[in-house]
């Protein structure tokens, strides 16, 4: 079930966000060395302030989340206990339904599983670059284009 983020989701979402990043790119996480408190501050003051946040819930437990601003997916993470069950695709399809013509995002180049997931779901890499500070890491910009809407002409 996908539902809107609630304040009482904060700890569960920030913990799953950290756990998923540690699994997806452990060297990056170790090198950056952010504390859980720093993660909480960033989530509270940047992600929640800049995005609409949606939660995937399984059996009453927060299993994943999507942070989206317009057609830009800022964050999409699934807790490691719930990965490979279709929740990421469900959240991505939710984003596509909210923005049926175009969705775009960035991911780190080292996120090989994430990159394969996005490509499998119709996203195309359009630019390889470096993320802005404080990350300053090699990244990939991905875009998905929905079917063009055809206007009836009379």
N, C-alpha and C positions, 0 to 999 in steps of 0.2 A: 504494500500500500504506500502510495506517495501522498504526503500531506505537507502543509506549510510548517516551517520551522516554528517552534515555540521556545520561549525563554528557558523553560525547564529542560530543553534538549542540549543546552550549552556544554555541559561537561561531557556528555556522551559523544556529541559531535566532535568536539575538539580532541578527545582521546582517540576516536576512530580516525580522524584526520592525521594525527601524528603516527599512529600505528600503520596506516596505509602508506604514508610517505616513507617510513622506515623500511618497509618491505619493498616498495617500488624502487627507491634509490638510496640504499643504506650509506654508501660512501659520501654522497652529498649531505645527507642528514648529519653524519658524524663530523664532516668538515665544517659545516655551518655552526654546529653546536648550540642551536637554540634550545632554551629550556622550555618546559611545559608552560610556565608562566608567560614567557614571551609569545608562545603560540596562542595562548588565551588572549593576550592583549591584541595581537594581530587579528585574530578572528573577530573579537569584539569591535575593535576600532577601525578595521579596514573591510574585512569581508562582509560583516553584517551591515555596515554603513553603506556599502557600495552595491549590494546585490540583493535580489530576492533569493531566499534560501528555502529549499525544499528537502524533505527528509524521506528516505525510504525506510519503512518500518517492517520488521518481520517478527511475528509473535510478540508484539509489544516492545521490541527492542530496536533501537536505532541501528540500522545496518549500513546506511550510506547517506550521502547528501550531495546536492547540486546547488551551487551558487551561481546565479545567472543575472546578467544585467543586459536587458534588451536581447540581442541575438548573440551576445558574448558569454560563453561558458567560462567563468573565472575559476571554478573549482568543481571537480567531480571525483569523489572518493567513495570507495566501498571498504568497510571494515574487513580485515583479512579473514575473519571467520565466515564471511558471507560472499567472498569472491568466487567467481566462476559459477554463479547460480542465475545469471541473467539480470541482476539488479542494475548493473552499470548500463546495460542496453536499455532497460526500462527507464532509467533516469535520462539517458541520452534521447530516447524517443519522446520523452516528456518535453525536453528542451526543443526538439524539432517541431512538436505540435504547437508549442508556444510561439515559435518563429519558423513557420513552414517554408519560407523561401530561402533562408540562409541562417546558418549557425557557424560560429568560428570560435577558436580557442588556441591557446599555446600549451605546450608541454615541453618538458626538458628532453633534450636529445637522448640522455641516458635512460629515459623511461621507455625501454624497448617494449615491455608488455602493454603499456598504455598506448604507445604509437601503433602497435599491431591492432589493438582494440579499436582505435579510432578509424584506422584504414579499413578494417573489416566492416565498419559501420558507415562507410561511404564518405569519409573525410579524406581530403587530398592535401598533402603537404604543399604549401605555396611559398614558404620562405624559411630558410635556415639562418638563424642569427644568434644574438646574445641577449638574454633577458636584462631588463634594467636593474640597477642597484636596488636593494642590497644583494639580490641573487647573483647577478652578473655571470650567468651560466649559459652555455650553448642551449638554444631552444629551437622549437619547430612551431611554425604557425600553420594551423590546419583550418580548412573551410569545407563546409558541407553546403551544397546547393540543392534545394528542393525543386520539385517540378515547377516550371514557370507557369504562372496563372495565365490562362488565356481569357482575354476580354472578348465578350460578344460584340461583334460589330454589326450594326444594322445599316 
